[in-house]
Amino acid sequence: MMGPAHSLSGAAAWLGVGAAAAAAGRPMPWPVLVVGALVCAGAALAPDLDHKSATISRAFGPFSRGLCGVIDKISYSVYKATKTQSDPRRSGGHRTLTHTWLWAVLIGAGTAVLGMAGGRWAVLGILFVHMVLAVEGLLWRAARVSSDILVWLLGATSAWILADILNKPGNGADWLFSAPGQEYLWLGLPVVLGALVHDIGDALTVSGCPVLWPIVVGRKRWYPVGPPKAMRFRAGSWVELKVMMPVFMLLGGAGCLAALGII
């Protein structure tokens, strides 16, 4: 899928988690619901770090373009080193290492530890990166006609305001993990979820997604998971734009209302 659909699906997924948490008797404070949805929307773009033409490659100027090039080479090297004889030859690393469940878990765990142990500036950094990505994904039309500096300023301002709101007692810094010293540990959850939602979205497209790596399926370690080919669609096609994105909007709205106890 394309960047806007990935971000929208990430936000909808977190709002759905909020609804499930409310039903289970562990409702999210509204700042956690909002911040988690935005972080998840941003994190849903992150697996495309292996693609130099992806939305994330433009998000932070030369730094993100350079990083995407490095991740592409690393991913390609891992693919060549771990592929079986049944896996096809490739010329690049797109939709390999960063599109797996293992990558999602590692990135989420790293974010959780950084948020818990790194203090305010670490939390601000996590929020800034994901707020910028959320703007690029959810407001992609406006972001493309704006300068990068304006998008970064919006991301920085949002991160600062939301971090202050979260830090107030009862607003969710210790949501779900309430032991002393575990504040912001939950920030890893929307990152994991966003990455996995991205992978599921790509699995619905023609090429599929090797989300199960390194588990061997059908003699392939990089097996392209997906539904039957007749049910798949091309990235950016009318199915994604006219069907999937409106569905994500409806599901996200319903999840938000349920998470807040309105329905």
C-alpha positions in Angstrom: 0.0 0.0 0.0 1.0 3.6 -0.3 1.9 5.9 2.6 -1.4 7.6 3.3 -3.2 4.2 3.5 -0.5 2.8 5.7 -0.8 5.7 8.1 -4.6 5.7 8.2 -4.6 2.0 8.9 -2.1 2.4 11.7 -4.2 5.1 13.4 -7.3 3.0 13.0 -5.6 0.0 14.5 -4.6 1.9 17.6 -8.1 3.3 18.1 -9.3 -0.3 17.8 -6.9 -1.3 20.5 -8.3 1.6 22.6 -11.8 0.2 22.2 -10.6 -3.3 23.2 -8.8 -1.9 26.2 -11.9 -0.1 27.3 -14.0 -3.3 26.9 -11.4 -5.2 29.0 -11.6 -2.7 31.8 -8.3 -1.0 31.2 -9.4 2.2 29.3 -6.8 4.5 27.9 -6.7 8.1 29.1 -7.6 10.3 26.1 -3.9 11.5 25.7 -2.8 7.9 25.3 -5.5 7.3 22.7 -4.4 10.4 20.8 -0.7 10.0 21.1 -0.8 6.3 20.4 -2.9 6.8 17.3 -0.4 9.4 15.9 2.6 7.3 16.9 1.0 4.2 15.3 0.2 6.3 12.1 3.8 7.3 11.9 5.2 3.9 12.7 3.1 2.4 9.9 5.4 4.2 7.5 8.7 3.0 9.1 9.1 -0.4 7.4 9.6 1.4 4.1 13.0 2.6 5.4 14.3 0.1 2.8 12.9 2.1 -0.1 14.5 5.3 -1.3 11.3 6.5 -3.0 9.0 6.0 0.0 7.2 8.7 2.0 9.6 8.2 4.9 12.6 8.9 2.7 11.4 12.4 2.2 10.4 13.1 5.8 13.7 14.2 7.2 15.5 15.5 4.1 19.0 14.2 3.3 19.2 12.3 6.6 16.2 10.0 5.9 17.2 9.6 2.2 20.7 8.5 3.3 19.3 6.2 6.0 17.0 4.6 3.5 19.9 3.8 1.3 21.8 2.2 4.2 18.8 0.2 5.3 18.2 -1.0 1.7 21.8 -2.3 1.5 21.6 -4.0 4.9 18.3 -5.6 4.1 19.6 -6.9 0.8 22.7 -8.3 2.5 20.5 -10.1 5.0 18.3 -11.4 2.2 21.2 -12.9 0.3 22.7 -14.4 3.4 19.6 -16.1 4.6 17.6 -17.0 1.5 17.0 -20.6 0.5 17.4 -22.0 -3.0 13.6 -21.6 -3.5 13.7 -17.8 -2.8 14.0 -15.7 -5.9 16.9 -13.5 -6.8 16.5 -9.8 -6.0 18.3 -6.6 -6.9 17.4 -4.7 -3.7 16.3 -5.0 -0.2 12.7 -3.5 -0.4 10.1 -5.6 1.4 12.6 -7.9 3.1 14.1 -7.4 6.6 12.1 -4.3 7.7 8.8 -6.0 6.6 9.0 -8.9 9.1 7.5 -9.6 12.5 11.0 -9.8 14.0 11.9 -6.3 12.9 8.6 -5.0 14.3 9.2 -6.5 17.7 12.8 -5.3 17.9 11.9 -1.7 16.9 9.0 -1.7 19.3 11.2 -3.1 22.2 13.9 -0.5 21.5 11.3 2.3 21.5 9.8 1.0 24.8 13.2 0.8 26.5 14.3 4.3 25.2 11.0 5.8 26.3 11.2 4.3 29.8 14.9 4.8 30.5 15.8 7.9 28.4 13.9 10.6 30.2 12.0 13.5 28.8 14.3 14.2 25.8 14.0 10.6 24.7 10.2 10.8 24.8 10.3 14.1 22.9 12.5 12.5 20.3 10.2 9.5 19.8 7.2 11.8 19.6 8.9 14.2 17.2 9.9 11.5 14.7 6.5 9.9 14.7 4.6 13.2 14.6 6.5 14.2 11.5 5.8 10.8 9.9 2.1 11.1 10.9 1.8 14.5 9.2 3.5 13.1 6.1 1.1 10.1 6.0 -2.2 11.5 7.2 -1.9 15.0 5.8 0.2 14.0 2.7 -1.4 16.5 0.3 -0.6 19.4 2.6 2.8 18.1 3.5 3.8 17.8 -0.2 3.1 21.5 -0.9 4.6 22.7 2.4 8.3 23.1 3.1 10.1 20.4 5.2 10.8 23.0 7.8 7.1 23.7 8.4 6.4 20.0 8.7 9.3 19.6 11.2 8.0 22.6 13.2 4.5 21.2 13.4 6.0 17.8 14.5 8.2 19.5 17.1 5.4 21.6 18.5 3.0 18.7 18.6 5.6 16.5 20.4 6.3 19.2 23.0 2.6 19.8 23.8 1.7 16.2 23.9 4.6 15.3 26.1 3.6 17.9 28.6 0.0 16.6 28.6 1.1 13.0 29.0 3.4 14.0 31.9 0.6 15.3 34.0 -0.8 12.9 36.7 -3.5 10.7 35.4 -2.9 11.5 31.8 -1.3 8.2 30.9 2.5 8.3 31.2 2.1 5.1 33.3 -0.8 3.6 31.4 -0.8 -0.2 31.4 2.7 -0.4 33.1 2.2 1.3 36.4 5.2 0.2 38.5 7.7 3.0 39.4 10.2 3.6 36.6 7.9 2.1 33.9 6.5 5.4 32.6 6.3 5.5 28.8 7.0 1.8 28.5 3.8 1.5 26.6 5.2 3.7 23.7 6.6 0.6 22.2 3.2 -0.9 21.6 1.9 1.5 18.9 5.3 1.2 17.2 5.0 -2.6 17.0 1.4 -2.4 15.9 2.2 0.2 13.2 4.9 -1.9 11.7 2.7 -5.1 11.7 -0.2 -3.2 10.2 2.1 -2.0 7.4 3.2 -5.6 6.8 -0.4 -6.8 6.7 -1.3 -4.0 4.3 1.5 -5.0 2.0 0.5 -8.6 2.2 -2.8 -7.7 0.6 -1.0 -6.3 -2.5 0.2 -8.2 -5.6 3.7 -8.8 -4.3 2.8 -10.1 -0.8 5.0 -9.6 2.2 7.6 -11.9 3.9 6.2 -11.0 7.4 7.0 -14.5 8.8 10.8 -14.4 8.2 12.9 -16.3 9.3 10.3 -19.1 9.5 10.5 -21.3 6.4 7.2 -21.7 4.5 7.0 -23.9 1.4 10.8 -24.2 1.3 11.1 -20.4 1.2 12.5 -18.4 4.1 11.2 -15.1 2.5 7.8 -16.5 1.7 5.5 -13.7 0.4 2.5 -14.0 2.7 -0.9 -12.9 1.3 -4.4 -13.9 0.4 -5.2 -15.8 -2.8 -4.0 -13.8 -5.8 -7.5 -13.1 -7.0 -8.1 -11.1 -3.8 -4.9 -9.0 -4.0 -4.7 -5.5 -5.5 -1.9 -3.2 -6.8 -0.5 -0.5 -4.5 -2.2 2.8 -5.2 -5.1 1.3 -7.1 -8.7 2.2 -6.8 -9.3 -0.6 -4.3 -6.9 1.1 -1.9 -8.1 4.6 -2.5 -11.8 4.1 -2.9 -12.4 1.1 -0.6 -9.7 0.5 1.9 -9.1 4.1 3.0 -12.8 4.8 3.7 -13.1 1.6 5.6 -10.1 2.6 7.7 -11.7 5.9 8.4 -15.0 4.3 9.5 -13.2 1.7 11.7 -11.1 4.3 13.3 -14.0 6.5 14.1 -15.9 3.6 15.6 -12.9 2.6 17.6 -12.4 6.1 18.9 -16.0 6.4 20.0 -15.9 3.0 21.7 -12.5 3.8 23.4 -14.0 7.0 24.9 -17.1 5.2 26.1 -19.5 7.1 23.8 -20.8 4.0 22.2 
